[in-house]
Amino acid sequence: MMTGLSLAPLFRSTVGFDRFNDLFESALRDSVPGYPPYNVEKHGENDYRIVIAAAGLHEDDLDIQVERGVLTISADRREHTAEGVTYLHQGIAQRAFRLSFRLDEHIEVKGASLRNGLLNIDLVRRVPEEAKPKRITIASEARPALNDEAA
C-alpha cells in the first residue's frame, strides 16, 4: 500500500515547478478545517470569491492579511452581548478561528465585505504582460531571428 504521493513522474516533463511538491505535501499533511464553513467560488475567468460563514461576528472581530502569497483570515470573538442578556441556549458558534489559503502567483485581494453573516473576500488574477504567452520566432538563413537584427 502506498503511503506517500510521488510526483517524480510529473517533474520529468516540467521545469520550475519544484514548489508544487511542497504545496501538495503541505495539503496532504494539513487537515481540512471544519469551522467556520466556507465556499471558494469562481466568477468568470479571472475573478474568485471566498465566502466564510461569520455569524455573530463584527468587522472588528476579523483580521485579513496577505503575506508571501498566503491569505490568512482569523477571528477573535469579542463580547458584544447587550447588557442584561442571559443566554438560555447559545447554539450559534462564535469561537475564534484561523483559515489560510495559498494564493497563486498573480492572485490579488480586491476587497472584503461582511453582509448578512457572510464574509466575502474578492480575488482577481492579474497576469502582467511579461508573464503572458508569447510566440518565439525561429531563425533561418532566409529570415534571421529578431534578436540577431537588433545586434
N, C-alpha and C positions, 0 to 999 in steps of 0.2 A: 504494500500500500504506500502511495506517495504522500509524504507529509509536508513537502515544500513545493513551491512553484518555481520551475526553472524557466527563465526567459532567454537562455542561451541561444536557442534556435532563432528567436526574434532578432537578437543582436547581430547575427551573421549577415543580415541584409539591411542593417540600419547604421547610421553614423550620427553620433552626438546625442543619443537618447539614453545615456547612462543613468541619468537621474530618475528615469521612469522605473527602473528596477527598484530604487529606494522607495518610490511612491507606492508601487504595488506591495512591497513588503510591509510598508507602514500601514496600508489599508487592510492587509490581512491580519496584522497584529492588533490594530485598534478595534474595539467593539463599537457597534453602532449604538449611539445614544438613544434611549427611549424617551427622554424628556428634554426639552419640550418637543412635541411633534412638529415636523416641518415639511415643506414641499420645495423642490427645486424645479422651476418651470422654465421653458424656453419659449420666448415670444419673438418669432422671426429669426432670421439668420444670425444676427449678432447681439440680440437682446435676451437677457436672462433675468430671473427674479427668484429670490429665496424668500419664502413666506414662513414665518415662525409663529406658532400659537403662543401668544404672550398675554393670556387672560389675566386681568387684575394688575398688570404691570404698567407703570408710568414711564414716560420718557427718561426721567431722572434715574430710574432703576436699571436702565440698559446702557451698555457700553459696546460700541462697534469700532474695531480697529483693523487696519490692514498693515501687515509688516512682513516684508520679504516674501510676498506672494501668498500669504495666508490671511484669510479673512476670519476674524475671531469675534463672536458675539457672546457677551456674557451679561448676566443679570444678577444683581444682589438685591433681594427683596427688602425694601424698607417699609416700615409700618405706616400704612395710610388709613388705618381704621378711624372712623369718626368717634368722637367722644361719646361714651355711654353705650356703645355697641358691644354686645357679648355674643360670640358665635355659639349657637347651639349645635351646629354642624358646619364644618368648613371643608367642603369637598373640592373646591377649586384649588388645584395645586399652584402654589406661588413660591416655589423654592428656587434657590439660586441655581444657575446653570452656566455652562460654557460649551459653545459649539464652535468648531473650527472647520473651515473649508479651504482647501488648497486651490488657488486660482491659477488658470493658465497664464502664460507669459503676457498676453495682450489684453487680459480682462481687467477692467477698471470698475470701481464702485461709482455709480452715478448719484445715488442718494438713498435715503431711507425714510420711511414714514410708519407711524403707528396709528392704525384705524380699526375700530371695532374689534379690539383684542388681537389683531394680527400685525406683526412687524413685517413690513415689506422692504426688502433690500434689492434695489435695481442695479443690475450689472450690464456692461456693454463691452463687446470685443472691438478694440480699435487697433487694427493692424497697420503699422506705418508702411509707407511706400517701399522702403528698402527691404521690408520683410515679405512683400508680396511676390508671387512668382514672376519671373522674367525669362524671356526667350534668349538663349545663348546662340550667337551666330557661329557657324562652323566655317573656318577659313579654308580656302582652296587657292590654288595658284591663280585662278582667274579672278577670285574675289577675296582679298586679304581681310582678316578679322578687323573689327573696329579699333581694337587696341593697337594694332600694327599701324593703322592710318594715323593715329594721333601721335605716334612716336617719331 
